[in-house]
Amino acid sequence: MDLNRLINMVINQVVRRLVRTGVDKGFDLATRKGKRKEDMTAEDHEQAKMGRDMAKRAKDMSKITRRLNR
């Protein structure tokens, strides 16, 4: 394996991790509807939790779909 390929593999792993973190933060912001955690009511907290759970299920389903398509 040459050095260029090794560097590309490391860069791809870092980029994947950054994108995953950004997507997770975006889902969190969307489920909170742009509100800060301190400004949310109990109902808002419950709705945000349901949104996070649905996002987790969607991510899990996409992983399963990718595995089945291999």
Backbone atoms as SQL, in Angstrom:
CREATE TABLE atoms (id INTEGER PRIMARY KEY, chain TEXT, resi INTEGER, resn TEXT, atom TEXT, x REAL, y REAL, z REAL);
INSERT INTO atoms VALUES
  (1, 'A', 1, 'MET', 'N', 0.857, -1.175, 0.000),
  (2, 'A', 1, 'MET', 'CA', 0.000, 0.000, 0.000),
  (3, 'A', 1, 'MET', 'C', 0.902, 1.237, 0.000),
  (4, 'A', 2, 'ASP', 'N', 0.617, 2.152, -0.884),
  (5, 'A', 2, 'ASP', 'CA', 1.459, 3.345, -0.957),
  (6, 'A', 2, 'ASP', 'C', 0.967, 4.421, 0.016),
  (7, 'A', 3, 'LEU', 'N', 1.797, 5.418, 0.188),
  (8, 'A', 3, 'LEU', 'CA', 1.538, 6.471, 1.171),
  (9, 'A', 3, 'LEU', 'C', 0.287, 7.284, 0.819),
  (10, 'A', 4, 'ASN', 'N', 0.075, 7.542, -0.477),
  (11, 'A', 4, 'ASN', 'CA', -1.080, 8.337, -0.895),
  (12, 'A', 4, 'ASN', 'C', -2.389, 7.650, -0.504),
  (13, 'A', 5, 'ARG', 'N', -2.446, 6.353, -0.705),
  (14, 'A', 5, 'ARG', 'CA', -3.656, 5.602, -0.341),
  (15, 'A', 5, 'ARG', 'C', -3.897, 5.609, 1.157),
  (16, 'A', 6, 'LEU', 'N', -2.821, 5.483, 1.921),
  (17, 'A', 6, 'LEU', 'CA', -2.921, 5.497, 3.377),
  (18, 'A', 6, 'LEU', 'C', -3.430, 6.850, 3.875),
  (19, 'A', 7, 'ILE', 'N', -2.901, 7.920, 3.313),
  (20, 'A', 7, 'ILE', 'CA', -3.340, 9.268, 3.691),
  (21, 'A', 7, 'ILE', 'C', -4.806, 9.468, 3.340),
  (22, 'A', 8, 'ASN', 'N', -5.224, 8.993, 2.166),
  (23, 'A', 8, 'ASN', 'CA', -6.634, 9.119, 1.767),
  (24, 'A', 8, 'ASN', 'C', -7.545, 8.365, 2.721),
  (25, 'A', 9, 'MET', 'N', -7.140, 7.193, 3.174),
  (26, 'A', 9, 'MET', 'CA', -7.958, 6.423, 4.108),
  (27, 'A', 9, 'MET', 'C', -8.137, 7.176, 5.420),
  (28, 'A', 10, 'VAL', 'N', -7.062, 7.758, 5.930),
  (29, 'A', 10, 'VAL', 'CA', -7.138, 8.496, 7.191),
  (30, 'A', 10, 'VAL', 'C', -8.010, 9.736, 7.026),
  (31, 'A', 11, 'ILE', 'N', -7.830, 10.449, 5.927),
  (32, 'A', 11, 'ILE', 'CA', -8.623, 11.656, 5.684),
  (33, 'A', 11, 'ILE', 'C', -10.101, 11.300, 5.555),
  (34, 'A', 12, 'ASN', 'N', -10.401, 10.203, 4.859),
  (35, 'A', 12, 'ASN', 'CA', -11.802, 9.786, 4.704),
  (36, 'A', 12, 'ASN', 'C', -12.429, 9.454, 6.047),
  (37, 'A', 13, 'GLN', 'N', -11.701, 8.807, 6.940),
  (38, 'A', 13, 'GLN', 'CA', -12.235, 8.483, 8.263),
  (39, 'A', 13, 'GLN', 'C', -12.527, 9.751, 9.050),
  (40, 'A', 14, 'VAL', 'N', -11.626, 10.715, 8.983),
  (41, 'A', 14, 'VAL', 'CA', -11.820, 11.976, 9.704),
  (42, 'A', 14, 'VAL', 'C', -13.029, 12.728, 9.145),
  (43, 'A', 15, 'VAL', 'N', -13.135, 12.788, 7.829),
  (44, 'A', 15, 'VAL', 'CA', -14.257, 13.491, 7.200),
  (45, 'A', 15, 'VAL', 'C', -15.574, 12.815, 7.560),
  (46, 'A', 16, 'ARG', 'N', -15.612, 11.473, 7.530),
  (47, 'A', 16, 'ARG', 'CA', -16.836, 10.756, 7.903),
  (48, 'A', 16, 'ARG', 'C', -17.256, 11.080, 9.322),
  (49, 'A', 17, 'ARG', 'N', -16.286, 11.110, 10.229),
  (50, 'A', 17, 'ARG', 'CA', -16.594, 11.413, 11.633),
  (51, 'A', 17, 'ARG', 'C', -17.118, 12.837, 11.780),
  (52, 'A', 18, 'LEU', 'N', -16.513, 13.788, 11.075),
  (53, 'A', 18, 'LEU', 'CA', -16.967, 15.179, 11.138),
  (54, 'A', 18, 'LEU', 'C', -18.374, 15.336, 10.569),
  (55, 'A', 19, 'VAL', 'N', -18.643, 14.683, 9.452),
  (56, 'A', 19, 'VAL', 'CA', -19.969, 14.771, 8.842),
  (57, 'A', 19, 'VAL', 'C', -21.007, 14.133, 9.758),
  (58, 'A', 20, 'ARG', 'N', -20.676, 12.979, 10.349),
  (59, 'A', 20, 'ARG', 'CA', -21.607, 12.316, 11.264),
  (60, 'A', 20, 'ARG', 'C', -21.917, 13.205, 12.456),
  (61, 'A', 21, 'THR', 'N', -20.896, 13.862, 12.995),
  (62, 'A', 21, 'THR', 'CA', -21.104, 14.770, 14.125),
  (63, 'A', 21, 'THR', 'C', -21.986, 15.950, 13.712),
  (64, 'A', 22, 'GLY', 'N', -21.733, 16.494, 12.531),
  (65, 'A', 22, 'GLY', 'CA', -22.538, 17.608, 12.044),
  (66, 'A', 22, 'GLY', 'C', -23.991, 17.224, 11.831),
  (67, 'A', 23, 'VAL', 'N', -24.220, 16.034, 11.296),
  (68, 'A', 23, 'VAL', 'CA', -25.586, 15.571, 11.077),
  (69, 'A', 23, 'VAL', 'C', -26.286, 15.368, 12.417),
  (70, 'A', 24, 'ASP', 'N', -25.575, 14.782, 13.383),
  (71, 'A', 24, 'ASP', 'CA', -26.168, 14.587, 14.707),
  (72, 'A', 24, 'ASP', 'C', -26.530, 15.920, 15.356),
  (73, 'A', 25, 'LYS', 'N', -25.642, 16.900, 15.249),
  (74, 'A', 25, 'LYS', 'CA', -25.927, 18.224, 15.807),
  (75, 'A', 25, 'LYS', 'C', -27.116, 18.867, 15.099),
  (76, 'A', 26, 'GLY', 'N', -27.201, 18.673, 13.782),
  (77, 'A', 26, 'GLY', 'CA', -28.317, 19.226, 13.017),
  (78, 'A', 26, 'GLY', 'C', -29.645, 18.601, 13.423),
  (79, 'A', 27, 'PHE', 'N', -29.648, 17.268, 13.612),
  (80, 'A', 27, 'PHE', 'CA', -30.862, 16.599, 14.075),
  (81, 'A', 27, 'PHE', 'C', -31.262, 17.126, 15.445),
  (82, 'A', 28, 'ASP', 'N', -30.278, 17.303, 16.317),
  (83, 'A', 28, 'ASP', 'CA', -30.575, 17.802, 17.658),
  (84, 'A', 28, 'ASP', 'C', -31.175, 19.204, 17.597),
  (85, 'A', 29, 'LEU', 'N', -30.593, 20.058, 16.790),
  (86, 'A', 29, 'LEU', 'CA', -31.108, 21.423, 16.645),
  (87, 'A', 29, 'LEU', 'C', -32.514, 21.419, 16.045),
  (88, 'A', 30, 'ALA', 'N', -32.733, 20.546, 15.065),
  (89, 'A', 30, 'ALA', 'CA', -34.053, 20.482, 14.428),
  (90, 'A', 30, 'ALA', 'C', -35.109, 19.958, 15.395),
  (91, 'A', 31, 'THR', 'N', -34.745, 18.977, 16.215),
  (92, 'A', 31, 'THR', 'CA', -35.741, 18.439, 17.146),
  (93, 'A', 31, 'THR', 'C', -36.069, 19.446, 18.245),
  (94, 'A', 32, 'ARG', 'N', -35.123, 20.315, 18.569),
  (95, 'A', 32, 'ARG', 'CA', -35.391, 21.346, 19.576),
  (96, 'A', 32, 'ARG', 'C', -36.040, 22.571, 18.960),
  (97, 'A', 33, 'LYS', 'N', -36.217, 22.573, 17.643),
  (98, 'A', 33, 'LYS', 'CA', -36.806, 23.688, 16.897),
  (99, 'A', 33, 'LYS', 'C', -36.042, 24.985, 17.122),
  (100, 'A', 34, 'GLY', 'N', -34.742, 24.900, 17.270),
  (101, 'A', 34, 'GLY', 'CA', -33.906, 26.078, 17.410),
  (102, 'A', 34, 'GLY', 'C', -33.887, 26.696, 18.797),
  (103, 'A', 35, 'LYS', 'N', -34.593, 26.077, 19.743),
  (104, 'A', 35, 'LYS', 'CA', -34.630, 26.632, 21.102),
  (105, 'A', 35, 'LYS', 'C', -33.455, 26.100, 21.918),
  (106, 'A', 36, 'ARG', 'N', -33.031, 26.897, 22.882),
  (107, 'A', 36, 'ARG', 'CA', -32.025, 26.418, 23.825),
  (108, 'A', 36, 'ARG', 'C', -32.691, 25.473, 24.817),
  (109, 'A', 37, 'LYS', 'N', -31.917, 24.596, 25.402),
  (110, 'A', 37, 'LYS', 'CA', -32.480, 23.626, 26.341),
  (111, 'A', 37, 'LYS', 'C', -33.114, 24.302, 27.545),
  (112, 'A', 38, 'GLU', 'N', -32.570, 25.435, 27.961),
  (113, 'A', 38, 'GLU', 'CA', -33.109, 26.146, 29.124),
  (114, 'A', 38, 'GLU', 'C', -34.475, 26.768, 28.831),
  (115, 'A', 39, 'ASP', 'N', -34.714, 27.110, 27.564),
  (116, 'A', 39, 'ASP', 'CA', -35.960, 27.788, 27.192),
  (117, 'A', 39, 'ASP', 'C', -37.100, 26.824, 26.870),
  (118, 'A', 40, 'MET', 'N', -36.830, 25.542, 26.894),
  (119, 'A', 40, 'MET', 'CA', -37.832, 24.557, 26.495),
  (120, 'A', 40, 'MET', 'C', -38.732, 24.175, 27.668),
  (121, 'A', 41, 'THR', 'N', -39.979, 23.932, 27.352),
  (122, 'A', 41, 'THR', 'CA', -40.920, 23.452, 28.368),
  (123, 'A', 41, 'THR', 'C', -40.825, 21.929, 28.445),
  (124, 'A', 42, 'ALA', 'N', -41.543, 21.330, 29.385),
  (125, 'A', 42, 'ALA', 'CA', -41.529, 19.870, 29.533),
  (126, 'A', 42, 'ALA', 'C', -42.070, 19.199, 28.265),
  (127, 'A', 43, 'GLU', 'N', -43.093, 19.813, 27.679),
  (128, 'A', 43, 'GLU', 'CA', -43.653, 19.263, 26.442),
  (129, 'A', 43, 'GLU', 'C', -42.637, 19.326, 25.309),
  (130, 'A', 44, 'ASP', 'N', -41.891, 20.430, 25.236),
  (131, 'A', 44, 'ASP', 'CA', -40.859, 20.559, 24.207),
  (132, 'A', 44, 'ASP', 'C', -39.770, 19.509, 24.394),
  (133, 'A', 45, 'HIS', 'N', -39.383, 19.250, 25.648),
  (134, 'A', 45, 'HIS', 'CA', -38.379, 18.230, 25.931),
  (135, 'A', 45, 'HIS', 'C', -38.849, 16.860, 25.456),
  (136, 'A', 46, 'GLU', 'N', -40.106, 16.536, 25.724),
  (137, 'A', 46, 'GLU', 'CA', -40.661, 15.245, 25.326),
  (138, 'A', 46, 'GLU', 'C', -40.695, 15.113, 23.799),
  (139, 'A', 47, 'GLN', 'N', -41.100, 16.180, 23.114),
  (140, 'A', 47, 'GLN', 'CA', -41.160, 16.149, 21.665),
  (141, 'A', 47, 'GLN', 'C', -39.745, 16.031, 21.070),
  (142, 'A', 48, 'ALA', 'N', -38.769, 16.711, 21.662),
  (143, 'A', 48, 'ALA', 'CA', -37.390, 16.624, 21.185),
  (144, 'A', 48, 'ALA', 'C', -36.848, 15.213, 21.378),
  (145, 'A', 49, 'LYS', 'N', -37.200, 14.585, 22.500),
  (146, 'A', 49, 'LYS', 'CA', -36.747, 13.216, 22.755),
  (147, 'A', 49, 'LYS', 'C', -37.340, 12.267, 21.726),
  (148, 'A', 50, 'MET', 'N', -38.614, 12.452, 21.402),
  (149, 'A', 50, 'MET', 'CA', -39.246, 11.608, 20.383),
  (150, 'A', 50, 'MET', 'C', -38.568, 11.809, 19.024),
  (151, 'A', 51, 'GLY', 'N', -38.206, 13.032, 18.704),
  (152, 'A', 51, 'GLY', 'CA', -37.522, 13.310, 17.444),
  (153, 'A', 51, 'GLY', 'C', -36.152, 12.670, 17.392),
  (154, 'A', 52, 'ARG', 'N', -35.417, 12.718, 18.501),
  (155, 'A', 52, 'ARG', 'CA', -34.107, 12.072, 18.551),
  (156, 'A', 52, 'ARG', 'C', -34.247, 10.557, 18.398),
  (157, 'A', 53, 'ASP', 'N', -35.265, 9.989, 19.036),
  (158, 'A', 53, 'ASP', 'CA', -35.491, 8.549, 18.914),
  (159, 'A', 53, 'ASP', 'C', -35.811, 8.161, 17.471),
  (160, 'A', 54, 'MET', 'N', -36.626, 8.962, 16.800),
  (161, 'A', 54, 'MET', 'CA', -36.954, 8.676, 15.405),
  (162, 'A', 54, 'MET', 'C', -35.717, 8.815, 14.517),
  (163, 'A', 55, 'ALA', 'N', -34.870, 9.798, 14.792),
  (164, 'A', 55, 'ALA', 'CA', -33.651, 9.975, 14.015),
  (165, 'A', 55, 'ALA', 'C', -32.719, 8.780, 14.223),
  (166, 'A', 56, 'LYS', 'N', -32.647, 8.287, 15.451),
  (167, 'A', 56, 'LYS', 'CA', -31.807, 7.123, 15.735),
  (168, 'A', 56, 'LYS', 'C', -32.327, 5.907, 14.987),
  (169, 'A', 57, 'ARG', 'N', -33.652, 5.720, 14.982),
  (170, 'A', 57, 'ARG', 'CA', -34.233, 4.598, 14.253),
  (171, 'A', 57, 'ARG', 'C', -33.956, 4.711, 12.757),
  (172, 'A', 58, 'ALA', 'N', -34.041, 5.930, 12.223),
  (173, 'A', 58, 'ALA', 'CA', -33.781, 6.140, 10.798),
  (174, 'A', 58, 'ALA', 'C', -32.323, 5.817, 10.468),
  (175, 'A', 59, 'LYS', 'N', -31.392, 6.231, 11.333),
  (176, 'A', 59, 'LYS', 'CA', -29.980, 5.914, 11.105),
  (177, 'A', 59, 'LYS', 'C', -29.744, 4.412, 11.161),
  (178, 'A', 60, 'ASP', 'N', -30.372, 3.752, 12.136),
  (179, 'A', 60, 'ASP', 'CA', -30.222, 2.296, 12.252),
  (180, 'A', 60, 'ASP', 'C', -30.771, 1.589, 11.012),
  (181, 'A', 61, 'MET', 'N', -31.910, 2.048, 10.524),
  (182, 'A', 61, 'MET', 'CA', -32.496, 1.440, 9.332),
  (183, 'A', 61, 'MET', 'C', -31.606, 1.655, 8.110),
  (184, 'A', 62, 'SER', 'N', -30.985, 2.815, 8.000),
  (185, 'A', 62, 'SER', 'CA', -30.099, 3.047, 6.859),
  (186, 'A', 62, 'SER', 'C', -28.871, 2.144, 6.941),
  (187, 'A', 63, 'LYS', 'N', -28.362, 1.895, 8.163),
  (188, 'A', 63, 'LYS', 'CA', -27.244, 0.958, 8.313),
  (189, 'A', 63, 'LYS', 'C', -27.642, -0.439, 7.874),
  (190, 'A', 64, 'ILE', 'N', -28.828, -0.876, 8.301),
  (191, 'A', 64, 'ILE', 'CA', -29.304, -2.212, 7.939),
  (192, 'A', 64, 'ILE', 'C', -29.491, -2.314, 6.432),
  (193, 'A', 65, 'THR', 'N', -30.047, -1.282, 5.830),
  (194, 'A', 65, 'THR', 'CA', -30.255, -1.287, 4.378),
  (195, 'A', 65, 'THR', 'C', -28.931, -1.373, 3.647),
  (196, 'A', 66, 'ARG', 'N', -27.929, -0.627, 4.111),
  (197, 'A', 66, 'ARG', 'CA', -26.613, -0.699, 3.466),
  (198, 'A', 66, 'ARG', 'C', -26.024, -2.087, 3.592),
  (199, 'A', 67, 'ARG', 'N', -26.171, -2.716, 4.751),
  (200, 'A', 67, 'ARG', 'CA', -25.645, -4.075, 4.934),
  (201, 'A', 67, 'ARG', 'C', -26.337, -5.061, 4.005),
  (202, 'A', 68, 'LEU', 'N', -27.648, -4.929, 3.858),
  (203, 'A', 68, 'LEU', 'CA', -28.389, -5.853, 3.001),
  (204, 'A', 68, 'LEU', 'C', -28.050, -5.669, 1.523),
  (205, 'A', 69, 'ASN', 'N', -27.664, -4.474, 1.131),
  (206, 'A', 69, 'ASN', 'CA', -27.343, -4.213, -0.268),
  (207, 'A', 69, 'ASN', 'C', -25.926, -4.611, -0.641),
  (208, 'A', 70, 'ARG', 'N', -25.128, -5.074, 0.286),
  (209, 'A', 70, 'ARG', 'CA', -23.744, -5.480, -0.034),
  (210, 'A', 70, 'ARG', 'C', -23.715, -6.791, -0.754);
